[in-house]
Amino acid sequence: MNSNQDQFETKLIHASSSGLVEQKTGAVNVPIYLSSTYHQESFDDFGPFDYSRSGNPTRLALEQTIAQLEGGSRGLAFASGMSAISSAFMLLSSGDHVLVSEDVYGGTYRFITEVLNKYLIDYTFVNMTDLNEVAGAIKQNTKVIYIETPSNPCLNITDIEGVVKIAKANYCLTFLDNTFMTPFYQSPLELGVDIVLHSATKFLSGHSDIIAGLAVTKNEELGEKLAFIQNTFGSILGAQDSYLLVQGMKTLGTRLKQSSGSAMKIATHLVDHPLIEEVFYPGLRFHRGYPIHLRQTKGDGAVLSFRLPNKAIAKAFVESMRLPVFAVSLGAVESILSYPATMSHAAMPRIEREKRGITDGLLRLSVGLEHVDDLIADIDQALEVAGHQFVIS
């Protein structure tokens, strides 16, 4: 069996050492090359590294790893998820138009509405779960369709192959934020997507310790163009963080399987609670996008959202929880409870949030590695406290 036939869990462990092996000592971990510059042996012929903004051996090992895991031609590591996303959008030119999933991460919404438009790049937000709406929004100058599936925070599902067909018919590129699923559960490039993007701060790292972004291109030509943007803007990931991300990715399979199993149990448990108005989780059979999600992924992920009646009850619930940290971000070994209205989607105006279902009672839970019975017990006691607030209000 060659390496291409290895199971994904095996690839996670060995991918980082397949392209850049430390020859002198045989170290099993990728070395951390803390050097900004590199001596050149020849006056006329430089080596593969000259300045660490343009390339660093530790970062290269990470970039080769994510390219292999996503099945792409070129991987690139950035200082944050938003720097990866914004750099991809910098492939556009003045006068271009982009279609964007309307229920997109708040930071992406902010970049598109407050920065991208300054470069005279037009945009339209569409309900990407409706392929007819996507096709109808295409303009002559549309160059990119930007997908987020499952979306943040309401876990809506986009038919990736369906959007790709529309894009190709109209000579558009497709970008996809794969943060929630990771390459362990979803392979967008195999479905025809041109660039896959990650906030690697989340599941790929998994330990709430670094900020990082990754991009993988389907072909080398697009990879060269994005590498030019990366080098020109200089928003690169440092060697130390690249090393930590390589290490974190090795345990992705084990972490994501356990967290996803727990998320399913919690989502199922919440469905029947009288205080919960709605549960959003793509693994639930009644989820509107369930059939499509089942077809294009290998798992359901570790993030779910649920709606409480109002802000006061959500506040009472959050303040009664003991185990999850109440914080921004997701995808860590510890469960993280978030309030999208003032956290992940604070950059989105209230009217736009509510249009997307991000109400004052919506909470998002990223399930970690705690024992699921402990998490459910904690949720139950917090719901009991919040229920008293409901009676009062």
C-alpha positions as CSV (number, residue, x, y, z in Angstrom):
1,M,0.0,0.0,0.0
2,N,1.5,3.4,-1.0
3,S,1.0,6.6,1.0
4,N,-1.9,7.8,-1.2
5,Q,-3.9,4.7,0.0
6,D,-3.3,5.3,3.7
7,Q,-6.3,6.1,5.8
8,F,-6.7,9.7,6.7
9,E,-5.8,9.3,10.3
10,T,-2.4,7.8,9.1
11,K,-1.9,10.7,6.7
12,L,-2.5,13.2,9.6
13,I,0.4,11.7,11.5
14,H,2.9,11.3,8.7
15,A,2.1,14.0,6.2
16,S,4.3,16.7,7.8
17,S,7.4,14.5,7.6
18,S,6.9,13.2,4.0
19,G,8.2,16.3,2.2
20,L,10.8,17.8,4.6
21,V,12.6,15.2,6.7
22,E,15.3,16.3,9.1
23,Q,18.3,14.5,7.8
24,K,21.1,15.2,10.2
25,T,19.5,13.9,13.4
26,G,16.5,11.9,12.3
27,A,14.2,14.0,14.5
28,V,10.6,12.8,14.3
29,N,9.3,16.4,14.6
30,V,9.6,19.1,12.1
31,P,12.4,21.5,13.3
32,I,11.6,25.1,14.1
33,Y,13.7,27.3,11.9
34,L,13.9,30.6,13.8
35,S,15.8,32.5,11.1
36,S,14.8,35.5,9.1
37,T,17.5,35.1,6.5
38,Y,19.6,32.4,4.9
39,H,23.2,32.3,3.7
40,Q,23.6,31.8,0.0
41,E,26.5,29.6,-1.1
42,S,26.6,31.0,-4.7
43,F,26.8,34.5,-6.0
44,D,24.6,33.7,-9.0
45,D,22.4,30.8,-7.8
46,F,20.4,31.2,-4.6
47,G,19.1,28.3,-2.6
48,P,15.4,27.5,-1.9
49,F,15.2,30.0,1.0
50,D,16.4,33.6,1.1
51,Y,14.1,35.5,3.5
52,S,11.4,34.0,5.7
53,R,8.6,36.2,4.5
54,S,9.1,34.5,1.1
55,G,9.7,31.0,2.6
56,N,10.6,29.3,5.8
57,P,11.4,25.5,6.1
58,T,9.0,25.0,9.1
59,R,6.2,26.9,7.3
60,L,6.9,24.9,4.1
61,A,6.4,21.6,6.0
62,L,3.0,22.9,7.2
63,E,2.0,24.2,3.7
64,Q,3.0,20.9,2.1
65,T,1.0,19.0,4.8
66,I,-2.3,20.9,4.3
67,A,-1.9,20.6,0.5
68,Q,-1.5,16.9,0.8
69,L,-4.5,16.6,3.2
70,E,-6.8,18.7,1.1
71,G,-5.6,17.0,-2.1
72,G,-4.4,20.3,-3.7
73,S,-1.5,21.6,-5.6
74,R,-0.3,24.4,-3.3
75,G,-0.7,25.1,0.4
76,L,-0.1,28.5,1.9
77,A,0.0,29.5,5.6
78,F,-1.1,32.9,6.8
79,A,-1.1,34.9,10.0
80,S,-4.9,34.3,10.6
81,G,-7.9,32.9,9.0
82,M,-9.0,36.3,7.9
83,S,-5.6,37.0,6.3
84,A,-6.0,33.8,4.2
85,I,-9.6,34.9,3.2
86,S,-8.7,38.5,2.4
87,S,-5.6,37.4,0.5
88,A,-7.7,35.1,-1.7
89,F,-10.0,38.0,-2.4
90,M,-7.0,40.1,-3.5
91,L,-6.9,37.9,-6.6
92,L,-9.8,40.0,-7.8
93,S,-9.5,43.3,-9.8
94,S,-11.3,46.6,-9.8
95,G,-14.7,46.1,-11.5
96,D,-15.1,42.5,-10.5
97,H,-18.2,41.1,-8.7
98,V,-18.4,38.3,-6.2
99,L,-21.3,36.2,-4.9
100,V,-21.1,35.5,-1.2
101,S,-23.1,33.1,1.0
102,E,-25.4,35.4,3.0
103,D,-24.9,33.5,6.3
104,V,-21.1,34.0,6.3
105,Y,-18.7,34.5,9.2
106,G,-18.9,38.1,10.6
107,G,-15.3,38.8,9.9
108,T,-15.7,37.9,6.3
109,Y,-18.8,40.0,6.1
110,R,-16.9,43.0,7.5
111,F,-14.0,42.5,5.0
112,I,-16.4,42.3,2.0
113,T,-18.6,45.2,3.0
114,E,-16.1,47.6,4.5
115,V,-12.8,46.8,2.7
116,L,-13.4,45.0,-0.6
117,N,-15.8,47.7,-1.8
118,K,-13.0,50.3,-1.5
119,Y,-11.2,48.6,-4.3
120,L,-14.4,49.0,-6.5
121,I,-15.2,45.3,-6.2
122,D,-18.9,44.7,-6.1
123,Y,-20.6,42.0,-4.1
124,T,-24.0,40.3,-3.6
125,F,-25.1,38.2,-0.7
126,V,-27.3,35.2,-1.7
127,N,-29.0,32.3,0.0
128,M,-26.5,29.7,-1.2
129,T,-28.8,26.9,-0.2
130,D,-31.0,27.9,-3.2
131,L,-29.1,27.1,-6.4
132,N,-31.7,29.0,-8.4
133,E,-31.0,32.1,-6.4
134,V,-27.2,31.6,-6.9
135,A,-27.6,31.2,-10.7
136,G,-29.9,34.2,-10.9
137,A,-27.5,36.5,-9.1
138,I,-24.6,35.9,-11.5
139,K,-23.5,39.0,-13.4
140,Q,-21.3,39.4,-16.5
141,N,-18.5,40.6,-14.2
142,T,-18.9,37.9,-11.5
143,K,-15.5,36.3,-10.9
144,V,-15.8,34.4,-7.6
145,I,-18.5,32.5,-5.7
146,Y,-17.7,32.3,-2.0
147,I,-19.1,29.4,-0.1
148,E,-19.3,28.6,3.6
149,T,-20.7,25.2,4.4
150,P,-21.8,24.4,7.0
151,S,-22.3,28.1,7.6
152,N,-21.6,30.0,10.8
153,P,-23.5,30.0,13.0
154,C,-26.8,28.4,11.8
155,L,-25.1,25.5,10.1
156,N,-26.9,25.9,6.7
157,I,-25.7,23.5,4.0
158,T,-24.7,24.5,0.5
159,D,-24.6,22.0,-2.4
160,I,-20.9,22.3,-3.3
161,E,-21.1,20.4,-6.6
162,G,-24.2,22.4,-7.6
163,V,-22.5,25.7,-7.0
164,V,-19.3,24.6,-8.8
165,K,-21.4,23.7,-11.9
166,I,-22.9,27.1,-11.9
167,A,-19.5,28.7,-11.4
168,K,-17.8,26.8,-14.2
169,A,-20.7,27.5,-16.6
170,N,-20.1,31.2,-15.9
171,Y,-16.2,31.1,-15.8
172,C,-16.1,31.9,-12.1
173,L,-13.7,30.7,-9.4
174,T,-15.1,29.1,-6.2
175,F,-13.7,29.7,-2.7
176,L,-14.8,27.6,0.2
177,D,-14.3,28.1,3.9
178,N,-13.7,24.5,5.2
179,T,-13.1,25.5,8.9
180,F,-16.0,23.6,10.4
181,M,-15.5,20.3,8.5
182,T,-11.7,20.3,7.9
183,P,-10.3,17.9,5.3
184,F,-11.0,15.1,7.7
185,Y,-14.8,15.3,6.9
186,Q,-15.0,17.4,3.7
187,S,-12.9,17.5,0.5
188,P,-14.0,20.6,-1.5
189,L,-11.2,20.4,-4.1
190,E,-12.4,16.9,-5.1
191,L,-15.9,18.4,-5.6
192,G,-14.4,21.1,-8.0
193,V,-13.7,24.0,-5.7
194,D,-10.7,26.2,-6.7
195,I,-9.5,27.4,-3.3
196,V,-10.1,26.0,0.2
197,L,-9.7,28.3,3.2
198,H,-9.3,27.6,6.9
199,S,-9.2,29.4,10.1
200,A,-6.6,26.9,11.3
201,T,-6.9,28.6,14.8
202,K,-9.9,26.3,15.2
203,F,-10.1,22.5,14.7
204,L,-6.8,22.1,12.8
205,S,-4.8,23.5,15.7
206,G,-7.3,22.4,18.4
207,H,-5.7,23.8,21.5
208,S,-6.7,27.5,21.6
209,D,-3.0,28.5,21.5
210,I,-2.3,30.0,18.1
211,I,-3.9,32.2,15.4
212,A,-3.4,30.9,11.9
213,G,-4.9,30.7,8.5
214,L,-4.4,28.2,5.6
215,A,-5.3,28.2,1.9
216,V,-5.0,25.4,-0.6
217,T,-5.4,25.8,-4.4
218,K,-6.6,23.2,-6.8
219,N,-4.0,24.0,-9.4
220,E,-0.4,25.2,-9.4
221,E,-1.2,28.3,-11.6
222,L,-3.7,29.6,-9.0
223,G,-1.2,28.6,-6.3
224,E,1.5,30.8,-7.8
225,K,-0.8,33.8,-8.0
226,L,-1.9,33.4,-4.3
227,A,1.7,32.9,-3.2
228,F,2.6,36.2,-4.9
229,I,-0.2,37.9,-2.8
230,Q,1.1,36.1,0.3
231,N,4.7,37.3,-0.3
232,T,3.7,40.8,-1.3
233,F,1.3,41.5,1.6
234,G,3.6,39.6,4.0
235,S,0.9,38.2,6.2
236,I,2.7,34.9,6.8
237,L,2.6,32.5,9.7
238,G,5.7,32.4,11.8
239,A,7.9,29.4,12.3
240,Q,6.9,28.7,16.0
241,D,3.2,28.8,15.2
242,S,3.7,26.7,12.1
243,Y,5.3,24.1,14.2
244,L,2.5,24.1,16.8
245,L,-0.1,23.8,14.0
246,V,1.7,20.8,12.5
247,Q,1.7,19.2,15.9
248,G,-2.0,20.0,16.5
249,M,-3.1,18.6,13.1
250,K,-1.7,15.2,14.0
251,T,-4.5,14.6,16.5
252,L,-7.3,16.1,14.4
253,G,-8.9,12.7,13.6
254,T,-9.1,11.5,17.1
255,R,-10.3,14.9,18.4
256,L,-12.9,15.5,15.7
257,K,-14.4,12.0,15.9
258,Q,-14.9,12.3,19.7
259,S,-16.2,15.8,19.6
260,S,-18.6,15.1,16.7
261,G,-20.0,12.1,18.5
262,S,-20.6,14.2,21.6
263,A,-22.2,17.0,19.5
264,M,-24.7,14.6,18.0
265,K,-25.7,13.4,21.5
266,I,-26.1,16.9,22.8
267,A,-28.0,18.1,19.7
268,T,-30.4,15.1,20.0
269,H,-30.8,15.8,23.7
270,L,-31.6,19.5,23.2
271,V,-34.3,18.9,20.5
272,D,-37.0,17.8,23.0
273,H,-36.3,20.4,25.6
274,P,-39.3,22.8,26.0
275,L,-37.1,25.8,26.4
276,I,-35.2,25.3,23.1
277,E,-37.0,26.8,20.2
278,E,-34.7,25.3,17.5
279,V,-31.5,23.2,17.2
280,F,-29.1,23.6,14.3
281,Y,-26.9,20.6,13.6
282,P,-26.4,19.0,10.1
283,G,-26.3,15.5,11.6
284,L,-30.0,15.7,12.6
285,R,-32.2,14.0,10.0
286,F,-34.8,16.8,10.0
287,H,-32.1,19.5,9.2
288,R,-33.0,21.0,5.8
289,G,-29.6,20.4,4.4
290,Y,-29.2,16.9,5.8
291,P,-29.4,14.9,2.5
292,I,-26.8,17.2,0.8
293,H,-24.5,17.2,3.8
294,L,-24.7,13.5,4.0
295,R,-23.7,13.2,0.3
296,Q,-20.7,15.6,0.4
297,T,-19.2,14.9,3.8
298,K,-17.9,12.1,5.9
299,G,-19.1,13.5,9.3
300,D,-21.2,16.1,10.9
301,G,-18.7,18.2,12.9
302,A,-18.5,19.4,16.5
303,V,-20.4,22.7,16.2
304,L,-24.1,23.1,16.9
305,S,-26.3,26.1,17.6
306,F,-29.6,26.4,19.4
307,R,-32.1,29.2,19.9
308,L,-33.5,30.3,23.3
309,P,-36.5,32.6,23.5
310,N,-34.7,35.8,24.2
311,K,-31.5,37.5,25.4
312,A,-32.3,37.4,29.1
313,I,-32.8,33.7,29.0
314,A,-29.7,33.2,27.0
315,K,-27.8,35.3,29.5
316,A,-29.1,33.2,32.4
317,F,-28.2,30.0,30.6
318,V,-24.6,31.2,29.8
319,E,-24.0,32.4,33.3
320,S,-25.1,29.1,34.8
321,M,-22.9,26.9,32.7
322,R,-19.8,25.5,34.5
323,L,-17.8,23.5,31.9
324,P,-17.6,25.3,28.6
325,V,-15.6,28.5,28.4
326,F,-17.7,31.5,27.3
327,A,-15.6,32.9,24.5
328,V,-15.1,33.6,20.9
329,S,-13.6,30.9,18.6
330,L,-14.3,27.2,18.4
331,G,-12.7,23.9,17.6
332,A,-10.6,23.4,20.8
333,V,-10.2,20.5,23.2
334,E,-12.3,22.5,25.7
335,S,-15.9,23.2,24.8
336,I,-16.6,26.8,23.9
337,L,-19.9,28.5,24.2
338,S,-20.4,31.6,22.1
339,Y,-23.1,34.3,21.7
340,P,-22.9,35.1,18.0
341,A,-24.8,38.5,18.2
342,T,-22.0,40.1,20.2
343,M,-19.1,37.7,19.3
344,S,-18.6,36.0,15.9
345,H,-21.1,38.3,14.1
346,A,-20.8,41.5,16.1
347,A,-19.5,43.2,12.9
348,M,-22.8,42.5,11.2
349,P,-25.6,45.1,11.7
350,R,-28.5,43.9,13.8
351,I,-31.0,44.0,10.9
352,E,-28.6,41.8,8.8
353,R,-28.0,39.4,11.7
354,E,-31.8,38.9,12.3
355,K,-32.4,38.4,8.5
356,R,-29.9,35.5,8.8
357,G,-31.5,34.0,11.9
358,I,-28.9,35.3,14.3
359,T,-31.3,36.4,17.0
360,D,-30.7,37.6,20.5
361,G,-31.5,34.1,21.8
362,L,-29.0,32.2,19.6
363,L,-26.1,30.4,21.1
364,R,-23.3,28.4,19.5
365,L,-21.6,25.5,21.1
366,S,-18.3,24.0,20.0
367,V,-18.1,20.7,21.7
368,G,-14.7,19.7,23.1
369,L,-13.3,16.5,24.6
370,E,-15.0,16.6,28.0
371,H,-17.1,13.5,28.8
372,V,-20.4,14.0,27.0
373,D,-22.4,13.0,30.1
374,D,-20.8,15.8,32.1
375,L,-21.6,18.3,29.3
376,I,-25.2,17.2,29.1
377,A,-25.6,17.4,32.9
378,D,-24.2,20.9,32.9
379,I,-26.5,21.9,30.1
380,D,-29.5,20.5,31.9
381,Q,-28.8,22.4,35.1
382,A,-28.3,25.6,33.2
383,L,-31.5,25.1,31.3
384,E,-33.3,24.7,34.6
385,V,-32.0,28.0,35.8
386,A,-32.8,29.7,32.5
387,G,-36.3,28.2,32.8
388,H,-36.9,30.1,36.0
389,Q,-36.0,33.3,34.1
390,F,-38.5,32.3,31.4
391,V,-41.3,32.0,33.9
392,I,-40.3,35.4,35.4
393,S,-40.2,37.1,32.1
